[in-house]
Amino acid sequence: MAARIERLVTSGQFTLDGGSWDVDNNVWIVGDDHEAVVIDAAHDAEAILRAVGDRRLTAIVCTHAHNDHVNAAPALADRTGAKIWLHRDDLPLWRMTHPDREPDEHLADGQVIEAAGADLTVLHTPGHAPGAVCLYDPGLGVVFTGDTLFQGGPGATGRTYSHFPTIIDSIRDRLLTLPPETKVLTGHGDGTTIGAEAPHLDEWISRGH
Protein backbone atom coordinates (compact mmCIF):
# COMPACT_ATOMS: atom_id res chain seq x y z
CA MET A 1 0.00 0.00 0.00
CA ALA A 2 1.36 3.38 -0.99
CA ALA A 3 1.95 5.94 1.70
CA ARG A 4 -0.57 8.70 2.17
CA ILE A 5 -0.08 12.19 3.52
CA GLU A 6 -2.33 13.79 6.13
CA ARG A 7 -2.24 17.35 7.42
CA LEU A 8 -3.19 18.32 10.96
CA VAL A 9 -3.24 22.02 11.88
CA THR A 10 -2.38 22.88 15.48
CA SER A 11 -2.23 26.28 17.12
CA GLY A 12 0.01 27.87 19.71
CA GLN A 13 2.80 30.41 20.05
CA PHE A 14 6.15 30.90 18.39
CA THR A 15 8.61 32.44 20.84
CA LEU A 16 12.11 33.72 20.07
CA ASP A 17 14.29 36.73 20.84
CA GLY A 18 11.94 37.93 23.56
CA GLY A 19 8.80 38.02 21.41
CA SER A 20 5.80 35.72 21.03
CA TRP A 21 3.43 35.33 18.10
CA ASP A 22 0.25 33.29 17.67
CA VAL A 23 0.76 30.73 14.91
CA ASP A 24 -1.01 27.85 13.18
CA ASN A 25 1.33 25.00 12.27
CA ASN A 26 1.04 22.16 9.79
CA VAL A 27 1.78 18.75 11.32
CA TRP A 28 2.34 16.22 8.53
CA ILE A 29 1.64 12.52 9.04
CA VAL A 30 3.08 10.20 6.39
CA GLY A 31 2.33 6.50 6.36
CA ASP A 32 -0.25 3.78 5.76
CA ASP A 33 -2.83 2.03 7.92
CA HIS A 34 -0.18 0.39 10.08
CA GLU A 35 2.70 2.78 10.64
CA ALA A 36 3.55 6.44 10.19
CA VAL A 37 6.04 9.20 10.79
CA VAL A 38 5.21 12.69 12.04
CA ILE A 39 6.92 15.72 10.55
CA ASP A 40 7.02 18.63 13.05
CA ALA A 41 5.22 17.80 16.29
CA ALA A 42 3.72 21.22 16.96
CA HIS A 43 1.84 22.43 20.05
CA ASP A 44 -0.61 19.61 20.79
CA ALA A 45 0.62 16.09 21.45
CA GLU A 46 -2.89 14.84 22.21
CA ALA A 47 -4.27 16.02 18.86
CA ILE A 48 -1.35 14.40 17.05
CA LEU A 49 -1.90 11.15 18.94
CA ARG A 50 -5.55 11.14 17.91
CA ALA A 51 -4.59 11.70 14.28
CA VAL A 52 -2.04 8.88 14.35
CA GLY A 53 -4.59 6.58 15.97
CA ASP A 54 -3.55 2.97 16.45
CA ARG A 55 -0.73 3.13 13.93
CA ARG A 56 2.83 2.54 15.06
CA LEU A 57 4.69 5.85 15.08
CA THR A 58 8.25 5.14 13.95
CA ALA A 59 9.80 8.62 13.90
CA ILE A 60 9.19 12.26 14.80
CA VAL A 61 11.17 14.29 12.28
CA CYS A 62 11.87 17.97 13.02
CA THR A 63 12.42 20.22 10.01
CA HIS A 64 14.06 22.67 12.43
CA ALA A 65 14.03 23.43 16.14
CA HIS A 66 12.00 26.62 16.53
CA ASN A 67 9.76 25.99 19.50
CA ASP A 68 6.51 25.95 17.51
CA HIS A 69 7.80 22.97 15.48
CA VAL A 70 9.18 20.89 18.35
CA ASN A 71 7.26 21.80 21.50
CA ALA A 72 5.09 18.64 21.44
CA ALA A 73 7.87 16.28 20.33
CA PRO A 74 9.03 14.92 23.73
CA ALA A 75 5.49 14.25 24.94
CA LEU A 76 4.65 12.51 21.67
CA ALA A 77 7.84 10.46 21.86
CA ASP A 78 7.17 9.47 25.46
CA ARG A 79 3.67 8.27 24.59
CA THR A 80 4.61 6.33 21.46
CA GLY A 81 8.24 5.26 21.80
CA ALA A 82 9.07 6.99 18.51
CA LYS A 83 12.51 8.55 18.16
CA ILE A 84 12.96 12.30 17.68
CA TRP A 85 15.19 13.23 14.74
CA LEU A 86 16.84 16.65 14.40
CA HIS A 87 19.83 18.02 12.52
CA ARG A 88 22.74 18.58 14.88
CA ASP A 89 23.19 22.22 13.81
CA ASP A 90 19.85 23.09 15.42
CA LEU A 91 20.71 21.82 18.89
CA PRO A 92 21.18 25.37 20.29
CA LEU A 93 17.61 26.22 19.27
CA TRP A 94 16.28 22.88 20.53
CA ARG A 95 17.83 23.47 23.96
CA MET A 96 15.98 26.77 24.30
CA THR A 97 12.73 24.78 24.38
CA HIS A 98 13.87 21.45 25.80
CA PRO A 99 16.97 22.02 27.97
CA ASP A 100 16.56 18.67 29.74
CA ARG A 101 15.79 16.41 26.76
CA GLU A 102 18.05 15.80 23.77
CA PRO A 103 16.80 14.51 20.42
CA ASP A 104 17.28 10.77 19.99
CA GLU A 105 18.94 10.83 16.57
CA HIS A 106 20.63 13.37 14.30
CA LEU A 107 19.54 13.94 10.72
CA ALA A 108 22.20 14.06 8.03
CA ASP A 109 22.05 15.39 4.49
CA GLY A 110 21.24 12.59 2.06
CA GLN A 111 19.84 10.28 4.70
CA VAL A 112 16.58 8.48 3.88
CA ILE A 113 13.81 8.13 6.47
CA GLU A 114 11.57 5.21 5.52
CA ALA A 115 7.90 5.33 6.41
CA ALA A 116 5.40 2.73 5.24
CA GLY A 117 5.94 3.09 1.52
CA ALA A 118 7.53 6.54 1.68
CA ASP A 119 11.23 7.30 1.33
CA LEU A 120 11.95 10.76 2.70
CA THR A 121 15.37 12.03 1.64
CA VAL A 122 16.86 14.63 3.97
CA LEU A 123 18.02 17.84 2.29
CA HIS A 124 19.98 20.13 4.60
CA THR A 125 18.65 23.62 3.81
CA PRO A 126 20.06 26.11 6.34
CA GLY A 127 19.02 29.75 6.45
CA HIS A 128 15.79 29.95 8.42
CA ALA A 129 17.70 27.97 11.03
CA PRO A 130 21.21 26.43 10.87
CA GLY A 131 19.92 22.88 10.98
CA ALA A 132 16.81 23.33 8.85
CA VAL A 133 16.04 20.40 6.58
CA CYS A 134 13.52 19.58 3.88
CA LEU A 135 12.26 16.06 3.20
CA TYR A 136 11.87 15.00 -0.44
CA ASP A 137 10.02 11.94 -1.69
CA PRO A 138 10.22 11.61 -5.48
CA GLY A 139 7.78 8.69 -5.43
CA LEU A 140 5.09 10.79 -3.79
CA GLY A 141 6.16 13.89 -5.73
CA VAL A 142 6.36 16.04 -2.62
CA VAL A 143 8.88 17.99 -0.60
CA PHE A 144 8.16 18.97 3.00
CA THR A 145 9.88 22.32 3.39
CA GLY A 146 9.20 23.30 7.00
CA ASP A 147 9.83 27.05 7.12
CA THR A 148 12.43 27.14 4.33
CA LEU A 149 10.10 27.75 1.35
CA PHE A 150 6.49 28.94 1.32
CA GLN A 151 3.95 29.96 -1.25
CA GLY A 152 5.40 33.35 -2.18
CA GLY A 153 8.96 33.04 -1.00
CA PRO A 154 11.51 32.01 1.59
CA GLY A 155 10.91 31.67 5.29
CA ALA A 156 11.72 34.53 7.64
CA THR A 157 15.36 35.33 8.36
CA GLY A 158 15.08 38.32 10.68
CA ARG A 159 15.80 36.55 13.94
CA THR A 160 18.61 34.83 15.82
CA TYR A 161 20.35 31.94 14.02
CA SER A 162 18.85 32.88 10.62
CA HIS A 163 20.56 34.30 7.53
CA PHE A 164 18.98 35.53 4.29
CA PRO A 165 21.81 34.80 1.80
CA THR A 166 22.05 31.27 3.20
CA ILE A 167 18.34 30.51 2.76
CA ILE A 168 18.49 31.82 -0.81
CA ASP A 169 21.42 29.48 -1.55
CA SER A 170 19.53 26.57 0.00
CA ILE A 171 16.38 27.23 -2.02
CA ARG A 172 18.27 27.81 -5.26
CA ASP A 173 20.60 24.83 -5.00
CA ARG A 174 18.52 22.22 -3.14
CA LEU A 175 14.85 22.95 -3.88
CA LEU A 176 14.44 24.75 -7.19
CA THR A 177 16.44 21.95 -8.81
CA LEU A 178 13.63 19.48 -8.01
CA PRO A 179 11.05 18.65 -10.73
CA PRO A 180 8.71 21.62 -11.28
CA GLU A 181 5.59 19.56 -10.57
CA THR A 182 6.85 18.68 -7.07
CA LYS A 183 4.32 19.68 -4.44
CA VAL A 184 5.72 21.91 -1.69
CA LEU A 185 4.13 21.09 1.67
CA THR A 186 4.99 23.83 4.13
CA GLY A 187 5.25 24.32 7.88
CA HIS A 188 2.46 26.93 7.89
CA GLY A 189 -0.36 27.74 5.48
CA ASP A 190 -1.16 26.34 2.06
CA GLY A 191 1.24 24.54 -0.19
CA THR A 192 2.55 25.37 -3.63
CA THR A 193 4.76 23.73 -6.26
CA ILE A 194 8.41 24.11 -7.20
CA GLY A 195 7.36 25.29 -10.64
CA ALA A 196 5.14 28.03 -9.21
CA GLU A 197 7.92 29.44 -7.03
CA ALA A 198 11.03 29.03 -9.22
CA PRO A 199 10.39 32.05 -11.50
CA HIS A 200 10.38 34.41 -8.51
CA LEU A 201 13.89 33.79 -7.15
CA ASP A 202 15.29 37.08 -8.44
CA GLU A 203 12.36 38.99 -6.90
CA TRP A 204 13.09 37.47 -3.50
CA ILE A 205 16.76 38.35 -3.77
CA SER A 206 15.94 41.96 -4.69
CA ARG A 207 13.52 42.20 -1.73
CA GLY A 208 16.32 40.87 0.42
CA HIS A 209 14.39 40.27 3.61
C-alpha positions as CSV (number, residue, x, y, z in Angstrom):
1,M,0.0,0.0,0.0
2,A,1.4,3.4,-1.0
3,A,1.9,5.9,1.7
4,R,-0.6,8.7,2.2
5,I,-0.1,12.2,3.5
6,E,-2.3,13.8,6.1
7,R,-2.2,17.3,7.4
8,L,-3.2,18.3,11.0
9,V,-3.2,22.0,11.9
10,T,-2.4,22.9,15.5
11,S,-2.2,26.3,17.1
12,G,0.0,27.9,19.7
13,Q,2.8,30.4,20.0
14,F,6.2,30.9,18.4
15,T,8.6,32.4,20.8
16,L,12.1,33.7,20.1
17,D,14.3,36.7,20.8
18,G,11.9,37.9,23.6
19,G,8.8,38.0,21.4
20,S,5.8,35.7,21.0
21,W,3.4,35.3,18.1
22,D,0.2,33.3,17.7
23,V,0.8,30.7,14.9
24,D,-1.0,27.9,13.2
25,N,1.3,25.0,12.3
26,N,1.0,22.2,9.8
27,V,1.8,18.8,11.3
28,W,2.3,16.2,8.5
29,I,1.6,12.5,9.0
30,V,3.1,10.2,6.4
31,G,2.3,6.5,6.4
32,D,-0.2,3.8,5.8
33,D,-2.8,2.0,7.9
34,H,-0.2,0.4,10.1
35,E,2.7,2.8,10.6
36,A,3.6,6.4,10.2
37,V,6.0,9.2,10.8
38,V,5.2,12.7,12.0
39,I,6.9,15.7,10.6
40,D,7.0,18.6,13.0
41,A,5.2,17.8,16.3
42,A,3.7,21.2,17.0
43,H,1.8,22.4,20.1
44,D,-0.6,19.6,20.8
45,A,0.6,16.1,21.4
46,E,-2.9,14.8,22.2
47,A,-4.3,16.0,18.9
48,I,-1.4,14.4,17.1
49,L,-1.9,11.1,18.9
50,R,-5.6,11.1,17.9
51,A,-4.6,11.7,14.3
52,V,-2.0,8.9,14.3
53,G,-4.6,6.6,16.0
54,D,-3.5,3.0,16.5
55,R,-0.7,3.1,13.9
56,R,2.8,2.5,15.1
57,L,4.7,5.8,15.1
58,T,8.3,5.1,14.0
59,A,9.8,8.6,13.9
60,I,9.2,12.3,14.8
61,V,11.2,14.3,12.3
62,C,11.9,18.0,13.0
63,T,12.4,20.2,10.0
64,H,14.1,22.7,12.4
65,A,14.0,23.4,16.1
66,H,12.0,26.6,16.5
67,N,9.8,26.0,19.5
68,D,6.5,25.9,17.5
69,H,7.8,23.0,15.5
70,V,9.2,20.9,18.3
71,N,7.3,21.8,21.5
72,A,5.1,18.6,21.4
73,A,7.9,16.3,20.3
74,P,9.0,14.9,23.7
75,A,5.5,14.2,24.9
76,L,4.7,12.5,21.7
77,A,7.8,10.5,21.9
78,D,7.2,9.5,25.5
79,R,3.7,8.3,24.6
80,T,4.6,6.3,21.5
81,G,8.2,5.3,21.8
82,A,9.1,7.0,18.5
83,K,12.5,8.6,18.2
84,I,13.0,12.3,17.7
85,W,15.2,13.2,14.7
86,L,16.8,16.6,14.4
87,H,19.8,18.0,12.5
88,R,22.7,18.6,14.9
89,D,23.2,22.2,13.8
90,D,19.8,23.1,15.4
91,L,20.7,21.8,18.9
92,P,21.2,25.4,20.3
93,L,17.6,26.2,19.3
94,W,16.3,22.9,20.5
95,R,17.8,23.5,24.0
96,M,16.0,26.8,24.3
97,T,12.7,24.8,24.4
98,H,13.9,21.4,25.8
99,P,17.0,22.0,28.0
100,D,16.6,18.7,29.7
101,R,15.8,16.4,26.8
102,E,18.1,15.8,23.8
103,P,16.8,14.5,20.4
104,D,17.3,10.8,20.0
105,E,18.9,10.8,16.6
106,H,20.6,13.4,14.3
107,L,19.5,13.9,10.7
108,A,22.2,14.1,8.0
109,D,22.1,15.4,4.5
110,G,21.2,12.6,2.1
111,Q,19.8,10.3,4.7
112,V,16.6,8.5,3.9
113,I,13.8,8.1,6.5
114,E,11.6,5.2,5.5
115,A,7.9,5.3,6.4
116,A,5.4,2.7,5.2
117,G,5.9,3.1,1.5
118,A,7.5,6.5,1.7
119,D,11.2,7.3,1.3
120,L,11.9,10.8,2.7
121,T,15.4,12.0,1.6
122,V,16.9,14.6,4.0
123,L,18.0,17.8,2.3
124,H,20.0,20.1,4.6
125,T,18.7,23.6,3.8
126,P,20.1,26.1,6.3
127,G,19.0,29.8,6.4
128,H,15.8,29.9,8.4
129,A,17.7,28.0,11.0
130,P,21.2,26.4,10.9
131,G,19.9,22.9,11.0
132,A,16.8,23.3,8.9
133,V,16.0,20.4,6.6
134,C,13.5,19.6,3.9
135,L,12.3,16.1,3.2
136,Y,11.9,15.0,-0.4
137,D,10.0,11.9,-1.7
138,P,10.2,11.6,-5.5
139,G,7.8,8.7,-5.4
140,L,5.1,10.8,-3.8
141,G,6.2,13.9,-5.7
142,V,6.4,16.0,-2.6
143,V,8.9,18.0,-0.6
144,F,8.2,19.0,3.0
145,T,9.9,22.3,3.4
146,G,9.2,23.3,7.0
147,D,9.8,27.1,7.1
148,T,12.4,27.1,4.3
149,L,10.1,27.7,1.4
150,F,6.5,28.9,1.3
151,Q,3.9,30.0,-1.3
152,G,5.4,33.3,-2.2
153,G,9.0,33.0,-1.0
154,P,11.5,32.0,1.6
155,G,10.9,31.7,5.3
156,A,11.7,34.5,7.6
157,T,15.4,35.3,8.4
158,G,15.1,38.3,10.7
159,R,15.8,36.5,13.9
160,T,18.6,34.8,15.8
161,Y,20.3,31.9,14.0
162,S,18.8,32.9,10.6
163,H,20.6,34.3,7.5
164,F,19.0,35.5,4.3
165,P,21.8,34.8,1.8
166,T,22.1,31.3,3.2
167,I,18.3,30.5,2.8
168,I,18.5,31.8,-0.8
169,D,21.4,29.5,-1.5
170,S,19.5,26.6,0.0
171,I,16.4,27.2,-2.0
172,R,18.3,27.8,-5.3
173,D,20.6,24.8,-5.0
174,R,18.5,22.2,-3.1
175,L,14.8,22.9,-3.9
176,L,14.4,24.8,-7.2
177,T,16.4,21.9,-8.8
178,L,13.6,19.5,-8.0
179,P,11.1,18.7,-10.7
180,P,8.7,21.6,-11.3
181,E,5.6,19.6,-10.6
182,T,6.9,18.7,-7.1
183,K,4.3,19.7,-4.4
184,V,5.7,21.9,-1.7
185,L,4.1,21.1,1.7
186,T,5.0,23.8,4.1
187,G,5.2,24.3,7.9
188,H,2.5,26.9,7.9
189,G,-0.4,27.7,5.5
190,D,-1.2,26.3,2.1
191,G,1.2,24.5,-0.2
192,T,2.6,25.4,-3.6
193,T,4.8,23.7,-6.3
194,I,8.4,24.1,-7.2
195,G,7.4,25.3,-10.6
196,A,5.1,28.0,-9.2
197,E,7.9,29.4,-7.0
198,A,11.0,29.0,-9.2
199,P,10.4,32.0,-11.5
200,H,10.4,34.4,-8.5
201,L,13.9,33.8,-7.2
202,D,15.3,37.1,-8.4
203,E,12.4,39.0,-6.9
204,W,13.1,37.5,-3.5
205,I,16.8,38.4,-3.8
206,S,15.9,42.0,-4.7
207,R,13.5,42.2,-1.7
208,G,16.3,40.9,0.4
209,H,14.4,40.3,3.6
